[in-house]
Amino acid sequence: MKRHCAAILLTLSAALPLSAQAPDARDQQQLIALVKEIQAQQAQITDNQGKIESKMAELTETIRVARLFAGKAGK
């Protein structure tokens, strides 16, 4: 996740004008806001991935139990 953030920071910083010697405060604030938004999105993605994995584990267990019952019913 940190590598993604670093890559995004590099991309965003490259987009800023190079002609100015000192970065404009407004540009810095926009960059900081974008980085924070990206970090929030990455946290949401991580949370969603955890939920997906949890639901997949539940579904796998439900299927396993169903197969056990189906196997016993067939005998």
C-alpha positions as CSV (number, residue, x, y, z in Angstrom):
1,M,0.0,0.0,0.0
2,K,2.9,2.4,0.8
3,R,4.4,1.6,-2.6
4,H,1.2,2.6,-4.3
5,C,1.0,5.9,-2.3
6,A,4.6,6.7,-3.2
7,A,4.0,6.0,-6.9
8,I,0.9,8.3,-6.8
9,L,2.9,11.0,-5.0
10,L,5.5,10.8,-7.7
11,T,2.9,11.0,-10.4
12,L,1.1,13.9,-8.7
13,S,4.3,15.8,-8.0
14,A,5.4,15.4,-11.6
15,A,2.2,17.0,-12.7
16,L,2.9,20.2,-10.7
17,P,4.5,23.0,-12.7
18,L,8.3,22.8,-12.7
19,S,8.9,26.4,-13.6
20,A,8.1,27.7,-10.1
21,Q,11.0,27.5,-7.7
22,A,8.9,27.3,-4.6
23,P,5.7,25.2,-4.7
24,D,2.5,27.3,-4.5
25,A,0.8,26.8,-1.2
26,R,-2.5,26.2,-3.1
27,D,-0.8,23.4,-5.1
28,Q,0.6,21.9,-2.0
29,Q,-2.8,21.9,-0.3
30,Q,-4.4,20.3,-3.4
31,L,-1.7,17.6,-3.4
32,I,-2.1,16.9,0.3
33,A,-5.9,16.7,-0.1
34,L,-5.4,14.3,-3.0
35,V,-3.0,12.1,-1.0
36,K,-5.4,12.0,1.9
37,E,-8.3,11.1,-0.4
38,I,-6.2,8.3,-1.9
39,Q,-5.2,7.0,1.5
40,A,-8.9,7.0,2.5
41,Q,-9.8,5.1,-0.6
42,Q,-7.0,2.6,0.0
43,A,-8.2,2.0,3.5
44,Q,-11.7,1.4,2.2
45,I,-10.4,-1.0,-0.4
46,T,-8.5,-2.9,2.3
47,D,-11.6,-3.0,4.5
48,N,-13.7,-4.2,1.6
49,Q,-11.2,-6.9,0.7
50,G,-11.4,-8.2,4.3
51,K,-15.2,-8.3,4.1
52,I,-15.0,-10.2,0.8
53,E,-12.6,-12.7,2.2
54,S,-14.8,-13.2,5.3
55,K,-17.9,-13.8,3.2
56,M,-16.0,-16.2,0.9
57,A,-14.9,-18.2,4.0
58,E,-18.5,-18.3,5.2
59,L,-19.7,-19.4,1.8
60,T,-17.0,-22.0,1.5
61,E,-18.0,-23.5,4.9
62,T,-21.7,-23.4,3.9
63,I,-21.0,-25.3,0.7
64,R,-18.8,-27.8,2.6
65,V,-21.6,-28.5,5.1
66,A,-24.2,-28.7,2.3
67,R,-22.0,-31.3,0.5
68,L,-21.7,-33.3,3.7
69,F,-25.5,-33.4,4.1
70,A,-26.0,-34.1,0.4
71,G,-23.6,-37.0,0.7
72,K,-25.3,-38.4,3.7
73,A,-28.7,-38.1,2.2
74,G,-27.7,-40.0,-0.9
75,K,-26.6,-43.1,1.1
